[in-house]
């Protein structure tokens, strides 16, 4: 039982450490720009400026109408490669 618990905890912490480098990776285009979206420009600016934001999300934010959002997303996207 202890070995199983240790394996589960090790798997959890390893997965958490791997995913920590890519924040907001589960956010979609629909989340930001869908008809029912309530995401504010300020929230998009914070996500775009986070150096750990997923490149997938940064690509989505480069399509934003707010200049600060898409410029910051583009800059961070270039740094991620």
C-alpha positions as CSV (number, residue, x, y, z in Angstrom):
1,X,0.0,0.0,0.0
2,X,2.8,2.4,0.8
3,X,4.5,1.7,-2.5
4,X,1.3,2.4,-4.4
5,X,0.8,5.7,-2.5
6,X,4.5,6.7,-3.1
7,X,4.1,5.9,-6.8
8,X,0.9,8.0,-7.1
9,X,2.5,10.9,-5.3
10,X,5.6,10.8,-7.4
11,X,3.5,10.7,-10.6
12,X,1.4,13.6,-9.4
13,X,4.4,15.8,-8.5
14,X,6.2,14.9,-11.7
15,X,3.2,15.9,-13.8
16,X,2.7,19.1,-11.8
17,X,6.3,20.1,-12.3
18,X,6.1,19.4,-16.1
19,X,2.9,21.4,-16.5
20,X,4.2,24.3,-14.3
21,X,6.3,25.5,-17.2
22,X,3.2,26.0,-19.4
23,X,0.5,28.0,-17.6
24,X,-3.0,28.4,-19.0
25,X,-2.5,25.6,-21.5
26,X,-6.1,24.4,-21.3
27,X,-7.6,27.8,-22.3
28,X,-9.1,27.9,-25.8
29,X,-10.0,30.4,-28.4
30,X,-13.7,30.0,-27.4
31,X,-12.8,30.9,-23.8
32,X,-11.3,34.2,-24.9
33,X,-13.5,35.2,-27.8
34,X,-16.6,33.0,-27.8
35,X,-20.1,34.5,-27.7
36,X,-20.4,33.8,-24.0
37,X,-16.9,35.0,-23.1
38,X,-16.5,37.4,-20.2
39,X,-12.7,37.6,-20.2
40,X,-11.6,41.2,-19.7
41,X,-8.8,42.9,-21.5
42,X,-6.9,43.2,-18.2
43,X,-7.0,39.4,-17.7
44,X,-5.8,38.9,-21.2
45,X,-2.9,41.3,-20.6
46,X,-1.9,39.4,-17.5
47,X,-2.0,36.1,-19.2
48,X,-0.1,37.5,-22.2
49,X,2.6,38.9,-20.0
50,X,3.2,35.8,-17.9
51,X,6.5,34.2,-19.1
52,X,5.1,30.7,-18.4
53,X,2.0,31.0,-20.5
54,X,1.6,28.2,-23.0
55,X,2.7,29.0,-26.6
56,X,-0.7,27.7,-27.8
57,X,-2.5,30.4,-25.7
58,X,0.0,33.1,-26.7
59,X,-0.8,32.3,-30.4
60,X,-4.5,32.8,-29.6
61,X,-3.8,36.1,-27.9
62,X,-1.8,37.5,-30.9
63,X,-5.2,37.7,-32.6
64,X,-6.6,40.1,-29.9
65,X,-7.8,43.6,-30.8
66,X,-6.0,45.2,-27.9
67,X,-2.5,46.3,-29.0
68,X,-1.0,45.7,-25.6
69,X,-2.4,42.1,-25.5
70,X,-1.2,41.0,-28.9
71,X,2.2,42.8,-28.7
72,X,3.0,41.2,-25.4
73,X,1.8,37.8,-26.5
74,X,3.9,38.1,-29.7
75,X,7.0,39.1,-27.7
76,X,6.6,36.2,-25.2
77,X,5.9,33.8,-28.0
78,X,9.1,34.7,-29.7
79,X,11.0,34.2,-26.4
80,X,9.5,30.8,-25.9
81,X,11.3,29.4,-29.0
